[in-house]
Structures are given as C-alpha cells and as structure tokens.
Amino acid sequence: MRERIAAMGSTRRELPQGTVTFLFTDIESSTRKLRESPQDYELAQSLHGQILHDSITTAGGTVVRTEGDAFFAVFSEAAMAVSAAVHAQRKLAAAQWPTSLRLSVRMGMHTGSGHLVDGDYLGLDVNLAARIAGAAQGGQVLVSEATRVLANAAVEGAQMRHVGSHRFKDFDDPVRIFQVDISGLPTEFPSLPGAGSVGVPIKATRFIGRAHEIESLSEAIVTERLVSIIGPGGIGKTRAAIEIAALVSASMPDGVYFADLTTDRQEHQVIASVAAVLGVELQGVQDHFAAIVRAVEAQRMLIILDNFEQVLDAAPLVSRMMQQCPEARFLVTSRSPLHIQGEHEFSLGGLSLGEGGPADAVELFLDRAGARIDVSRVTHGDEADIAEICRILDGMPLAIELAANQMKFMTAREIARDLQEHLGLTAPSGSDLPDRHRSLRGTIAWSYDLLDDAQKEALGRIAVFSGGANLADAIEVLGGDGWRQPLFDLVDQSLLTRLPDCGHTRFNMLEMVRQFAIEATDKQILRDARRRHAERFARMSEQIEVGVQSIEQRYWLDLADSDRANLRSALQWSIASGEVGLARSIGSSLWRYWQQRGHLPEGAQMLGEVIELPGPQDRSLIRALIAHGGIVYWMGDLAAAGESYQRALDLARQLTDAKGEMWALYNIAWVLLLSGDPKRALDQFERASAIADTIGDAEYRGHIISGMSFALFEQGNLDGALDMAQEGLKQARANGDRLGEHNSLASMGEINRMKGDLAAAKRYYGEALQSMAEARSVGLLIPALLKTAEMALEEGSAELAAQIWSSALSTSERSGTRSPGTSTEQLMQISRDIEHALGSRYPEALQEGRDLSYEEILAKALDFLRAGEG
C-alpha cells in the first residue's frame, strides 16, 4: 500500500504557497483494527488510500505526504478542500469493501499561510489543521472558521454548522469549529470539549454537599437564559456557582466566564469587569456595551456574575445582554433578585443537617476542622456537639467554617455553648434580618469577640482595603511594624486570608467580614485608617503617574491593575470626605493609567467630581483640570477638553504659575492641532516651550518639542518637523520618557515616509511599534499599524498591507481608538487603494487579517519593518 501511495505522490502538482487550505485525515481506531485483522486491514486500507487520493486530486488538491494511514493534503482554495472531504466521505460510505472490515475516517482542515521548507509545510497553521483533525470522530469533517468563511459557508450537498469553540494544545485562544454536515451521511457526533473556563476561581478546599441543588441548577442553566442564586452572605452562593461551572462546561462550547463584581458599585464598572474576563479591549471605546455584545452575540457561553447585590441598578444591563446575545446563558449570585424578565430564581439554603438525609453540614465541619486537628480523635459525644453547632448555625457554610476553625483552641461543646450565648445578642427581637443572616452575623460577632483589642483594631483598619492588601500597604495603614503579629493572628483566625501565587504577600478579607468589621470599629479609628489608606495610595498614584511614562511602563500599568480597587476606593473616600488635596492628587496622577488601560468613563466621572469640589484655587486644581481634559480628550470630546484646559490656563495666569501655564498651553495646542488649526497650535507650543526654557523644565520641553514636530509636519515643513522630532527623541531618551520617545519615533517615521526615505521610515516605525507592543498600549499601536500597512502597499506588498490594515481596523473598532489626524475619508481612500491592488483577492486577504491574533499581526508588521536591516 505504501508503494502505491508513493507512486501516486510522485506525480503531484507543484505545491502552492501563500494562503492555502491544509487537510488532514486519519483512520479511526486504526491500530486496534490492524492488530485484530491484519490482512483484512491491509486490503481495506488500500481501498481507503485510493479513495482519498482520487478525491484530493480530483478536487484540485495535492497530497503532500502520507504517514501510515494518515493523509496530509493542500489546496489553493478552501472550497476545493471541503469538496474533496465531502467527496471522500461519500465514497467511503458507499464503498464495496473487500472484507467485512469497514474503515471510518476523520478529517479536519484549516486555512492559513503556506510556508514551504524542503518540500514540506511548516508553521502554526499546519499544526492547527492537524489538531482540528485530531478532535474529529470517524466519519466527521471539522473545519476552522477561516476555512468556513473562505469556502463561502457551503459546498454542494453539504452545510457547515457551528459546533462550538475548542482550546487546542499549544494554542492560547479558543478556536471556533464548524462541522460539515453531508446530506445522507451521519451528522450527529459526540460534542467537542468546550473552550474551557476563564476567571473561574480554583478553590483549595473540597466542595461538600448540595448534590440535589447543584444538579437542579445545572439542568436549569441549559434550559433557562438567566438563573439567579439568591441567599444571604456566607450561604455558599459563589462556591455553588464554581461547582456548576465545572459541570456545565461541556454544554457550553464557547466557554464559561466568571466575573467577580465584589468591588464594583456602578454599571460602567460591571461592564469593565465583564469585558476584562471576556478579553474585550475597551481602551478608547465610545460604546463599551456594544463592544461586549459584538464579542458575545453569536456565542453559546455561560457568563457568571458573582456578588451582584452591590450593583442591582445594573440589572437592566443583564436584560439588554439577554436580548442581544440569544445564545448566551447567565448565572448570577446575589443577596437579592434582579427582578428582570426571564430570571429564574433559586433560593439557596443552608447545608443539610442530617434530618432524614445526609449530614452535609457536619461533614463540612469535620473536613475544615481536619486542617487544624486530628479529627480521628473526635468522640461520639463530640459528634453530637458538632451537630448542635451546625443546627445553631442553620447549616450556613461560612459560619460552620469559622466555627470549625476554633477546634484548634476549644472543644466542640465549648464552641456550641459560646454560640448559644452570643448569637442572641447580635440580632435583637423584632429585627427584619433573615434568620440565616442573623446567624452569620452572630458567628462573625462571636469570632470577633474572641479577638483581643489589638486584633480587633487591626481587623477594622484592614477592612478599609478593597480587593486585597499587600503586606507593606497593610502595615502602613495599621500604623507600623508593631502591628505585624495582630495581622498574622487574623490570618490564623481565618478572618483574613493570604492569597496564593501573587509573587508577594497579599491578604484578602471576605466581604461580609469586612462589612462587619467596619460596623464594629470605632469611627475615629476608621477615619484614621481611611486617611492613612488614602495617603498611601495617593503616593502610589504619584509613582504610577511617573512610571507609566517611563521605560518601566508595563510594570507600573500592571501594578495599577492589581490595586485598582484600592486606588478607586481611596479616591472615592477623599471625594466623599471633602479631602480636596488627596482627591486632586490621586485623580490627577491616575489619568494616564485610566487612559492607557481603557478606564475612561471611570476617570471622567471621578475627575468631573474632583474639579467641582470646593477648595483652594491652587496648582492642585490646575493639575486636576489638565487631567480631566486629558481623559475627555481621549474620549474624543475635544470641546470639553478645551474647556478644562482653558480653565487651567486662566487659573495658572491668575496665580502667575508658570508651570501650570506651560501645561495648559501645551494641551490646548493639541486640541487646536486635531481641530485642524496647526498654525495656532504651533504658536501655543512655542509659548509653552519658552516657559519651559525659562523655568528649566527639560522633561516637559521634550513633550512640547514632539508636539511642535507634528504641528510643523501638518504645515508641510518636513525639514523643520524632522529636526524637532530628532531633538524630541534625544530629550525623551535622556529623560527616560517612554511616551515621549514613542511620539518622536512615530513622527520621524512619518516625516521620512513623506520625504521618500522608506528605509528610515520603516526603521523608526519599527522602534515605535516594538516599544508600545511591549507595554500593550493599544491606543498607540493602532496608528503605527495603519501606517505600516500604507508602507507595505507602497512597496508592493498589497496582501500584507490588507492583512495589517484589516487587523488594525478590527482592533480599532473593538477598542474605539482612532488614528489621530487621520480622517474617515483618508482611511477609506487607502482601503480602496488596497482593494484596487488586490482585486478579487481583497476580501480573502481582509479575512486573513481579521483571523490573525494580536501577537501574530504584530510579528508580521515588525518583520516587514525590519526587513533589509543589517
């Protein structure tokens, strides 16, 4: 048989390059069949090989190689490959097999770049095609979305049907997979493994009990659009949601996504949290909700929204997503229902207490106590006391875990007695709190009463943190190193947890414990702690402001991400408390972070409140006005930006504050420049530059020089613009200013391109692109990618230009980021130029660009820009 295939391959066509479709086939259970019937298998395999070879070549494909019973073929067009697979499956199904042994063949294909090396294809696209084939069943044909689109979604006698997204080995992102349904042949096959889970917490402890509830909820998720798990804090809603996520993932082909809303308070924050877990870029986006809908609308996925009770006003957001994303399912955990149409409420109670069923509550107690003591020494009498503890606590998981923790220090009987004595004190008669909620508060109150005064104060002070606290931050807010032991005692008492795998010591507190601690702590202590917290994060925000513009830009952006909730909390408290100085300091320092990470609505709202706070008319207000102007500028509202900058300028002149006047003039110049008035913009830049010279501000002068370069360029003074850009680059590098360096490099790239020096233009754009790629600053990457596409077109690489152009515009659409100074008409004209150069290949090349990942398109762009170096 091998000789026949080799002979067939000897007459193969010349292997195509460029965009091709790879087809892999393999016989299902071939090893077992060969072992059981070697002679019959040899005859059957020979017929199989003839059918596969004829189907491939008849459809216009080429057999690249065979390995055992597997075929690897290539086609210049996707439709040819699908036709070959359909033809082969029909022939295999209708074949007169020489023996009783029938062979079933699985097939998979993907369309991508064909890179030939020594007569064979190499690259990720080949590997992905092989992975897709490996996921198929015998008789099944699977294709990637790229193949489906380029094959025009249908081949005669067959239809392509989405069967979900799948994560393949060595590929980070899920791949959308389609099945080719061939009329007259089987179309029902086992489901593909789903895209997996994103953001779902991994718990270190065993999940116990709730078998009936979890089964009912898992079934409801499949049939209902929205399921809400309702119950008091500590009842185990989140743990139940995590367990359900694992059970239903197989029926959610496009994945399960878990959004923790613990620190969110407003709708735009919920949108940001959901976008983050879905991987949707929001930087510069005008309509964040629409960006999420575009990512979800056709996906069969489960989105878990955890701790929704704090953002119930955002319930209409869920309703809108249900309307516009008909395939998506939603699981919400909340203390209160959302009260929207289509909601399926499920009230979660305590664990079973053993009355006519399993004692899940007792099992949980013993499991958690086992981390503290040797539970094999628990006596029959202890078991009775433990059952009483669980009864007193109404089977509430958190309360049981807190009580079980005390087995290290007390007997079960003593714990039960203390609970009986303390619980009645927390919720007095006539309270409208639910019984289980009173029990939880009683358990926390009881645990709190076991603390000494230092531990209680430490708990109250740590409670002012949101989203966790690093050790150094915690110690400072507590009041110094003398508070280390009380802090560590709280961890030992399970009122504070140490987060794993952070690379440093970081603590977290359950929200219900945090709320209790705030209520129980002296108000003066709390105010002192909140002030210390705000002061600590004010200093951090100042470091972030400098860091996000430096060569360590990525580090500081990531650091700000990790403490975003604390930074937000510190600013909110400062605003609410009338701490004008702190509010202005934090808000002014964070605007660059908000801009680069796409949290513009949050920044605009907070800075809008900051600049209206009554307070001194000093430089801190000038900084806040400049920051507010910067945020709305990047949101595309040049008029609002101009108003804030003008207020800053007027105040600076009133105070004779030269530095403030310089800041305001510089930013007003950018508004003028993008409004189409480069002459007035240059005048404002020059005024700002003169002030920078007078006060000796070399760093800010570097920014101003870069702006002047753009203004001169817009006036057609290319030589002057290039001189300015070179000086700006020199200044930026001397100051370690990463943003200034990028602006100068981009300016030099564009100026050299207009002067006809494409080699220099590519070199400078390559440096600019590389620096922003390392920091993942999408807003600055998109203009550079669009310019790279233009240069590729000018050099005759129209297909590459289309790919980069398409990918950049897709990213621009998702993120809402525009290319400064480039009009819609200019973009459309370049698009028409690419289409004219490619002709009929234009739609296919655009699709290829859209199919490329963020990393792949950057690699292609950088390879082009670096070509010919050295």
ZAMARGU-4260 file (C-alpha; in steps of 0.2 Angstrom, whole numbers, plus 5000, padded with zeros to 4 digits):
<rodrens>
0) 5000/5000/5000 | 5014/5012/5005 | 5022/5009/4987 | 5005/5013/4979 | 5004/5030/4988
5) 5022/5034/4985 | 5019/5031/4966 | 5003/5042/4967 | 5013/5056/4976 | 5027/5055/4963
10) 5015/5064/4951 | 5009/5078/4962 | 5007/5096/4957 | 5018/5110/4962 | 5015/5114/4980
15) 5005/5131/4981 | 5011/5145/4993 | 5003/5160/5000 | 4985/5157/5008 | 4981/5138/5007
20) 4970/5126/5015 | 4978/5111/5024 | 4968/5094/5025 | 4972/5080/5037 | 4964/5063/5038
25) 4966/5048/5049 | 4958/5031/5051 | 4948/5030/5067 | 4955/5015/5079 | 4967/5010/5065
30) 4979/5002/5077 | 4966/4991/5085 | 4959/4986/5068 | 4976/4982/5062 | 4980/4971/5077
35) 4964/4962/5076 | 4963/4959/5057 | 4980/4962/5049 | 4976/4955/5032 | 4958/4962/5031
40) 4965/4979/5037 | 4979/4979/5023 | 4965/4977/5009 | 4953/4989/5017 | 4967/5002/5019
45) 4972/5000/5001 | 4955/5005/4995 | 4954/5019/5008 | 4970/5026/5001 | 4964/5025/4983
50) 4948/5034/4988 | 4957/5048/4997 | 4970/5051/4984 | 4957/5052/4970 | 4946/5063/4980
55) 4960/5075/4984 | 4967/5076/4966 | 4950/5077/4958 | 4946/5092/4968 | 4962/5101/4963
60) 4972/5097/4979 | 4990/5089/4981 | 4995/5075/4993 | 5010/5082/5002 | 5014/5066/5012
65) 5006/5051/5020 | 5011/5043/5036 | 5004/5026/5039 | 4985/5028/5036 | 4985/5047/5038
70) 4985/5059/5023 | 4991/5077/5023 | 4985/5087/5008 | 4985/5105/5002 | 4973/5115/4992
75) 4975/5133/4984 | 4956/5136/4988 | 4946/5132/5004 | 4931/5126/4994 | 4942/5113/4985
80) 4947/5106/5001 | 4929/5105/5008 | 4923/5097/4991 | 4937/5084/4992 | 4932/5079/5010
85) 4914/5078/5006 | 4918/5068/4990 | 4929/5056/5000 | 4917/5053/5014 | 4903/5049/5002
90) 4914/5037/4993 | 4920/5029/5009 | 4902/5027/5015 | 4897/5019/4998 | 4912/5008/4995
95) 4911/4990/4992 | 4924/4984/5005 | 4934/4969/5000 | 4931/4961/5018 | 4919/4964/5032
100) 4930/4977/5039 | 4924/4995/5036 | 4935/5010/5039 | 4929/5026/5046 | 4940/5042/5043
105) 4941/5058/5052 | 4945/5074/5043 | 4950/5091/5048 | 4956/5107/5039 | 4961/5125/5042
110) 4966/5139/5030 | 4982/5149/5033 | 4999/5153/5027 | 5009/5140/5017 | 5027/5141/5021
115) 5037/5128/5011 | 5053/5121/5018 | 5062/5107/5009 | 5046/5102/5000 | 5035/5102/5016
120) 5024/5114/5025 | 5029/5121/5042 | 5020/5134/5054 | 5006/5136/5066 | 4993/5135/5053
125) 4998/5117/5048 | 4998/5112/5067 | 4981/5119/5070 | 4974/5109/5055 | 4981/5093/5062
130) 4974/5097/5079 | 4957/5100/5072 | 4958/5083/5063 | 4963/5075/5079 | 4947/5082/5088
135) 4936/5074/5075 | 4927/5057/5076 | 4927/5044/5062 | 4916/5050/5048 | 4916/5068/5054
140) 4923/5083/5045 | 4928/5098/5055 | 4934/5115/5048 | 4941/5131/5056 | 4931/5147/5054
145) 4944/5154/5042 | 4940/5139/5030 | 4921/5141/5033 | 4922/5159/5028 | 4933/5157/5013
150) 4923/5141/5007 | 4908/5153/5007 | 4900/5143/5021 | 4893/5129/5010 | 4898/5116/4997
155) 4885/5107/4986 | 4877/5093/4995 | 4884/5099/5012 | 4881/5113/5025 | 4893/5120/5038
160) 4887/5121/5056 | 4895/5129/5071 | 4898/5116/5084 | 4907/5127/5097 | 4924/5133/5102
165) 4938/5122/5107 | 4955/5125/5116 | 4969/5115/5107 | 4986/5111/5114 | 4999/5124/5112
170) 4986/5137/5106 | 4981/5150/5119 | 4964/5156/5112 | 4949/5145/5109 | 4946/5141/5090
175) 4928/5142/5083 | 4925/5125/5075 | 4912/5120/5061 | 4906/5103/5056 | 4902/5099/5038
180) 4885/5091/5038 | 4884/5080/5022 | 4867/5075/5016 | 4863/5057/5018 | 4878/5054/5030
185) 4878/5054/5049 | 4878/5071/5056 | 4877/5068/5075 | 4894/5065/5084 | 4899/5067/5102
190) 4901/5085/5107 | 4918/5093/5106 | 4926/5098/5123 | 4922/5116/5126 | 4933/5131/5126
195) 4935/5129/5145 | 4933/5141/5159 | 4940/5159/5161 | 4942/5168/5178 | 4933/5154/5187
200) 4942/5153/5204 | 4951/5137/5209 | 4947/5133/5227 | 4959/5124/5238 | 4946/5115/5249
205) 4934/5101/5244 | 4916/5105/5239 | 4904/5096/5251 | 4885/5093/5249 | 4872/5101/5239
210) 4870/5087/5227 | 4852/5090/5223 | 4854/5109/5222 | 4869/5108/5210 | 4860/5095/5199
215) 4844/5106/5198 | 4854/5122/5195 | 4865/5114/5181 | 4849/5107/5172 | 4841/5125/5174
220) 4857/5133/5166 | 4854/5123/5150 | 4836/5127/5148 | 4835/5145/5156 | 4843/5161/5150
225) 4846/5168/5167 | 4847/5159/5183 | 4850/5169/5199 | 4856/5160/5215 | 4849/5170/5229
230) 4854/5169/5248 | 4862/5179/5262 | 4881/5182/5263 | 4890/5166/5268 | 4877/5154/5262
235) 4889/5147/5248 | 4882/5155/5233 | 4900/5158/5225 | 4905/5140/5229 | 4889/5133/5221
240) 4892/5144/5205 | 4910/5137/5204 | 4904/5119/5205 | 4890/5122/5192 | 4903/5130/5180
245) 4913/5114/5180 | 4898/5103/5177 | 4890/5113/5163 | 4906/5117/5154 | 4904/5103/5141
250) 4887/5110/5136 | 4894/5127/5134 | 4905/5125/5118 | 4911/5144/5118 | 4917/5143/5136
255) 4912/5148/5154 | 4917/5165/5160 | 4917/5171/5178 | 4916/5190/5183 | 4919/5195/5201
260) 4909/5210/5205 | 4914/5212/5223 | 4922/5229/5221 | 4910/5236/5208 | 4897/5249/5213
265) 4891/5256/5196 | 4885/5250/5179 | 4901/5255/5170 | 4912/5246/5182 | 4901/5230/5179
270) 4904/5232/5160 | 4923/5234/5163 | 4923/5218/5174 | 4914/5208/5161 | 4925/5215/5147
275) 4940/5210/5156 | 4936/5192/5159 | 4930/5191/5141 | 4946/5198/5134 | 4937/5213/5126
280) 4948/5228/5124 | 4939/5244/5130 | 4953/5257/5128 | 4945/5272/5120 | 4929/5264/5116
285) 4914/5275/5114 | 4901/5261/5117 | 4908/5248/5129 | 4892/5238/5130 | 4891/5237/5111
290) 4909/5230/5111 | 4904/5216/5123 | 4889/5212/5113 | 4899/5210/5097 | 4910/5198/5106
295) 4896/5188/5114 | 4881/5189/5102 | 4884/5173/5092 | 4892/5163/5106 | 4885/5148/5116
300) 4893/5153/5133 | 4890/5154/5151 | 4894/5171/5160 | 4894/5170/5179 | 4891/5187/5188
305) 4896/5185/5206 | 4891/5196/5220 | 4878/5206/5210 | 4869/5213/5226 | 4880/5228/5226
310) 4876/5234/5208 | 4857/5230/5207 | 4854/5246/5197 | 4864/5237/5183 | 4851/5224/5182
315) 4844/5231/5165 | 4862/5228/5158 | 4859/5210/5160 | 4842/5211/5152 | 4849/5220/5137
320) 4863/5207/5135 | 4850/5193/5135 | 4840/5202/5122 | 4855/5205/5110 | 4865/5189/5114
325) 4852/5175/5112 | 4864/5160/5113 | 4872/5166/5130 | 4867/5160/5147 | 4869/5170/5163
330) 4872/5164/5181 | 4870/5177/5194 | 4874/5176/5213 | 4866/5189/5223 | 4858/5193/5240
335) 4843/5200/5231 | 4834/5195/5214 | 4837/5206/5199 | 4818/5207/5196 | 4820/5207/5177
340) 4810/5197/5164 | 4817/5179/5161 | 4825/5177/5178 | 4824/5160/5186 | 4827/5162/5204
345) 4834/5149/5215 | 4835/5152/5234 | 4850/5143/5242 | 4848/5137/5259 | 4860/5130/5272
350) 4868/5113/5271 | 4858/5098/5276 | 4858/5094/5295 | 4855/5075/5294 | 4837/5076/5297
355) 4831/5062/5286 | 4846/5064/5274 | 4865/5066/5274 | 4873/5077/5287 | 4882/5088/5274
360) 4884/5102/5287 | 4893/5090/5299 | 4904/5083/5285 | 4909/5101/5281 | 4913/5105/5299
365) 4924/5089/5301 | 4933/5092/5284 | 4938/5110/5289 | 4942/5106/5307 | 4953/5092/5300
370) 4965/5106/5294 | 4968/5111/5312 | 4966/5095/5322 | 4967/5076/5321 | 4948/5073/5318
375) 4950/5054/5321 | 4951/5058/5339 | 4933/5066/5339 | 4922/5056/5350 | 4904/5051/5349
380) 4900/5065/5361 | 4909/5077/5351 | 4899/5072/5335 | 4883/5077/5345 | 4890/5094/5349
385) 4896/5097/5331 | 4878/5093/5325 | 4872/5105/5338 | 4884/5118/5331 | 4878/5115/5314
390) 4860/5117/5319 | 4863/5133/5328 | 4871/5140/5313 | 4857/5134/5301 | 4869/5124/5291
395) 4877/5140/5284 | 4894/5136/5276 | 4904/5151/5281 | 4898/5151/5299 | 4902/5132/5300
400) 4920/5135/5293 | 4923/5149/5306 | 4917/5138/5320 | 4927/5123/5314 | 4942/5134/5314
405) 4940/5136/5333 | 4943/5117/5336 | 4961/5121/5337 | 4958/5131/5353 | 4941/5125/5361
410) 4931/5109/5362 | 4915/5106/5352 | 4905/5108/5367 | 4913/5124/5372 | 4910/5131/5354
415) 4892/5126/5355 | 4890/5134/5372 | 4898/5150/5366 | 4887/5151/5351 | 4871/5149/5361
420) 4877/5163/5372 | 4882/5175/5359 | 4870/5173/5344 | 4855/5181/5353 | 4865/5197/5356
425) 4868/5202/5338 | 4851/5202/5331 | 4838/5209/5344 | 4820/5204/5344 | 4810/5212/5330
430) 4825/5213/5318 | 4820/5212/5300 | 4836/5202/5296 | 4833/5185/5290 | 4836/5171/5302
435) 4851/5164/5292 | 4858/5182/5291 | 4857/5184/5309 | 4866/5168/5312 | 4880/5173/5301
440) 4882/5190/5309 | 4881/5181/5326 | 4895/5169/5320 | 4906/5184/5315 | 4902/5193/5330
445) 4907/5178/5341 | 4923/5176/5331 | 4926/5195/5333 | 4923/5194/5352 | 4937/5181/5353
450) 4950/5193/5347 | 4960/5205/5359 | 4959/5223/5357 | 4974/5225/5345 | 4967/5211/5334
455) 4950/5220/5333 | 4958/5236/5329 | 4969/5228/5316 | 4953/5220/5308 | 4945/5236/5307
460) 4959/5245/5299 | 4962/5231/5286 | 4944/5232/5282 | 4947/5249/5273 | 4956/5240/5259
465) 4946/5234/5244 | 4951/5220/5233 | 4966/5214/5245 | 4981/5222/5253 | 5000/5220/5250
470) 5009/5217/5266 | 5019/5234/5266 | 5002/5243/5262 | 4993/5234/5276 | 5007/5238/5289
475) 5007/5256/5285 | 4989/5258/5286 | 4989/5248/5303 | 5002/5260/5310 | 5019/5252/5308
480) 5029/5235/5311 | 5022/5233/5328 | 5006/5228/5320 | 5013/5213/5311 | 5008/5200/5324
485) 4990/5205/5326 | 4989/5205/5307 | 4996/5187/5306 | 4984/5182/5320 | 4969/5187/5309
490) 4975/5175/5296 | 4977/5161/5309 | 4959/5165/5315 | 4953/5164/5296 | 4946/5181/5297
495) 4959/5186/5284 | 4966/5175/5270 | 4983/5176/5262 | 4981/5175/5243 | 4992/5161/5234
500) 5003/5163/5219 | 5004/5183/5220 | 5023/5183/5220 | 5022/5193/5236 | 5012/5193/5252
505) 4995/5199/5249 | 4979/5197/5260 | 4961/5197/5257 | 4945/5198/5268 | 4928/5191/5264
510) 4916/5205/5260 | 4904/5201/5274 | 4918/5200/5287 | 4924/5217/5280 | 4907/5225/5282
515) 4905/5218/5300 | 4922/5225/5305 | 4918/5242/5298 | 4902/5242/5308 | 4911/5236/5324
520) 4926/5248/5323 | 4927/5265/5332 | 4923/5278/5319 | 4938/5288/5324 | 4949/5273/5321
525) 4941/5270/5305 | 4943/5288/5299 | 4962/5287/5304 | 4963/5271/5294 | 4954/5278/5279
530) 4965/5293/5279 | 4981/5283/5280 | 4974/5272/5266 | 4971/5287/5255 | 4988/5294/5259
535) 4996/5278/5255 | 4988/5276/5238 | 4990/5295/5234 | 5009/5292/5235 | 5007/5276/5224
540) 4996/5285/5212 | 5010/5298/5210 | 5023/5284/5207 | 5011/5277/5194 | 5010/5294/5185
545) 5028/5294/5183 | 5030/5275/5180 | 5018/5274/5165 | 5028/5286/5155 | 5044/5278/5159
550) 5054/5264/5152 | 5046/5253/5166 | 5029/5257/5159 | 5022/5239/5158 | 5027/5236/5176
555) 5018/5251/5183 | 5002/5248/5172 | 5001/5230/5179 | 5004/5236/5197 | 4990/5249/5195
560) 4979/5235/5188 | 4982/5224/5204 | 4977/5238/5216 | 4964/5247/5205 | 4950/5244/5218
565) 4961/5252/5232 | 4965/5267/5221 | 4947/5269/5217 | 4942/5267/5235 | 4955/5280/5241
570) 4949/5292/5228 | 4930/5289/5232 | 4933/5292/5251 | 4943/5308/5248 | 4929/5315/5237
575) 4915/5310/5249 | 4925/5316/5264 | 4929/5333/5256 | 4948/5329/5257 | 4951/5340/5242
580) 4970/5339/5242 | 4970/5320/5242 | 4956/5319/5229 | 4965/5331/5217 | 4982/5322/5220
585) 4975/5304/5216 | 4964/5309/5202 | 4977/5320/5193 | 4990/5306/5195 | 4979/5292/5188
590) 4973/5299/5172 | 4987/5292/5162 | 4984/5275/5169 | 4965/5276/5165 | 4969/5282/5148
595) 4981/5268/5144 | 4971/5254/5151 | 4954/5260/5144 | 4945/5265/5160 | 4940/5282/5153
600) 4922/5283/5159 | 4928/5279/5177 | 4941/5293/5176 | 4929/5305/5168 | 4916/5303/5181
605) 4928/5304/5196 | 4939/5319/5189 | 4922/5328/5185 | 4918/5327/5203 | 4936/5331/5209
610) 4937/5348/5199 | 4920/5353/5206 | 4925/5351/5224 | 4925/5367/5234 | 4943/5370/5239
615) 4959/5381/5236 | 4962/5389/5219 | 4980/5382/5218 | 4991/5371/5207 | 4982/5356/5213
620) 4966/5362/5204 | 4976/5366/5189 | 4983/5348/5188 | 4966/5341/5191 | 4959/5351/5176
625) 4973/5346/5165 | 4969/5328/5170 | 4951/5329/5166 | 4955/5337/5150 | 4966/5323/5145
630) 4953/5310/5149 | 4939/5318/5139 | 4952/5322/5125 | 4955/5303/5123 | 4936/5300/5124
635) 4935/5311/5108 | 4927/5326/5116 | 4938/5340/5110 | 4926/5354/5116 | 4926/5348/5134
640) 4944/5345/5134 | 4947/5363/5128 | 4936/5370/5141 | 4945/5361/5155 | 4962/5366/5148
645) 4956/5384/5146 | 4950/5384/5165 | 4968/5378/5169 | 4976/5392/5159 | 4966/5405/5166
650) 4969/5399/5184 | 4988/5397/5181 | 4989/5415/5174 | 4979/5422/5189 | 4991/5413/5201
655) 5006/5418/5190 | 5010/5399/5190 | 5022/5397/5175 | 5022/5378/5176 | 5003/5377/5176
660) 5003/5389/5161 | 5015/5378/5152 | 5005/5363/5155 | 4989/5371/5149 | 4996/5379/5133
665) 5004/5363/5128 | 4987/5354/5129 | 4977/5367/5121 | 4989/5366/5107 | 4985/5348/5104
670) 4966/5352/5104 | 4970/5365/5091 | 4981/5353/5081 | 4967/5340/5080 | 4954/5353/5076
675) 4963/5357/5060 | 4972/5373/5065 | 4991/5369/5065 | 4997/5387/5064 | 4988/5392/5081
680) 4994/5375/5088 | 5012/5379/5084 | 5010/5396/5092 | 5004/5388/5108 | 5018/5375/5108
685) 5031/5389/5106 | 5023/5399/5120 | 5024/5383/5131 | 5042/5380/5125 | 5048/5397/5130
690) 5041/5395/5148 | 5049/5378/5149 | 5066/5386/5144 | 5063/5399/5157 | 5059/5388/5172
695) 5072/5374/5166 | 5059/5360/5164 | 5069/5349/5151 | 5057/5334/5153 | 5041/5343/5149
700) 5051/5353/5135 | 5054/5336/5127 | 5035/5333/5126 | 5032/5351/5119 | 5046/5348/5105
705) 5037/5332/5100 | 5021/5342/5098 | 5029/5355/5088 | 5036/5342/5076 | 5018/5337/5072
710) 5012/5355/5070 | 5026/5358/5058 | 5023/5342/5049 | 5004/5347/5047 | 5010/5364/5039
715) 5021/5355/5027 | 5038/5360/5034 | 5045/5342/5034 | 5063/5348/5037 | 5059/5358/5052
720) 5047/5344/5058 | 5061/5331/5057 | 5074/5342/5066 | 5061/5345/5080 | 5057/5326/5081
725) 5075/5322/5082 | 5078/5334/5096 | 5062/5327/5105 | 5069/5310/5104 | 5085/5315/5111
730) 5076/5323/5125 | 5065/5309/5129 | 5079/5296/5129 | 5089/5307/5141 | 5074/5308/5152
735) 5069/5290/5151 | 5052/5296/5144 | 5044/5281/5135 | 5029/5290/5129 | 5039/5305/5123
740) 5051/5293/5114 | 5036/5284/5105 | 5029/5300/5099 | 5045/5306/5092 | 5049/5290/5084
745) 5032/5289/5076 | 5034/5307/5070 | 5051/5303/5062 | 5044/5288/5054 | 5030/5298/5045
750) 5041/5313/5041 | 5054/5301/5032 | 5040/5292/5023 | 5034/5308/5016 | 5051/5313/5011
755) 5053/5297/5002 | 5066/5288/5013 | 5056/5272/5016 | 5070/5263/5024 | 5072/5276/5038
760) 5053/5277/5040 | 5052/5258/5042 | 5066/5259/5055 | 5058/5272/5066 | 5041/5265/5065
765) 5048/5248/5069 | 5056/5255/5085 | 5040/5264/5090 | 5029/5249/5087 | 5041/5237/5097
770) 5041/5249/5112 | 5022/5250/5113 | 5019/5232/5109 | 5030/5228/5125 | 5018/5239/5136
775) 5002/5233/5126 | 4997/5251/5124 | 4984/5248/5111 | 4979/5266/5108 | 4996/5270/5102
780) 4999/5254/5092 | 4984/5256/5080 | 4990/5272/5071 | 5008/5264/5069 | 5000/5248/5062
785) 4989/5258/5050 | 5005/5267/5044 | 5014/5251/5042 | 5000/5245/5031 | 5002/5260/5020
790) 5020/5257/5018 | 5018/5239/5014 | 5006/5244/5000 | 5018/5257/4993 | 5032/5243/4992
795) 5020/5232/4983 | 5016/5220/4997 | 4997/5223/4995 | 4992/5206/5003 | 5002/5210/5019
800) 4995/5228/5018 | 4977/5221/5018 | 4981/5209/5032 | 4989/5223/5044 | 4976/5235/5038
805) 4961/5224/5042 | 4968/5218/5059 | 4971/5236/5064 | 4954/5242/5059 | 4946/5227/5068
810) 4956/5232/5084 | 4951/5250/5082 | 4933/5246/5080 | 4934/5235/5096 | 4943/5247/5106
815) 4936/5263/5099 | 4953/5270/5096 | 4956/5282/5082 | 4972/5286/5072 | 4975/5305/5077
820) 4974/5317/5062 | 4968/5303/5050 | 4950/5307/5043 | 4937/5294/5039 | 4939/5299/5020
825) 4958/5296/5021 | 4955/5279/5028 | 4943/5274/5015 | 4954/5280/5001 | 4968/5269/5007
830) 4956/5255/5009 | 4951/5257/4990 | 4969/5258/4985 | 4972/5241/4993 | 4957/5234/4985
835) 4962/5240/4968 | 4979/5232/4970 | 4972/5215/4976 | 4957/5214/4965 | 4947/5198/4969
840) 4959/5193/4982 | 4954/5208/4993 | 4940/5200/5003 | 4950/5185/5007 | 4966/5195/5012
845) 4955/5205/5024 | 4948/5190/5032 | 4965/5183/5034 | 4970/5199/5044 | 4955/5198/5055
850) 4959/5180/5059 | 4976/5184/5065 | 4979/5186/5083 | 4986/5201/5092 | 5003/5193/5093
855) 5003/5187/5075 | 4999/5203/5067 | 5012/5212/5077 | 5025/5199/5072 | 5020/5202/5053
860) 5021/5220/5055 | 5038/5220/5064 | 5045/5208/5051 | 5040/5219/5037 | 5048/5235/5046
865) 5064/5226/5050 | 5066/5218/5033 | 5083/5223/5025 | 5091/5228/5041 | 5109/5223/5044
</rodrens>
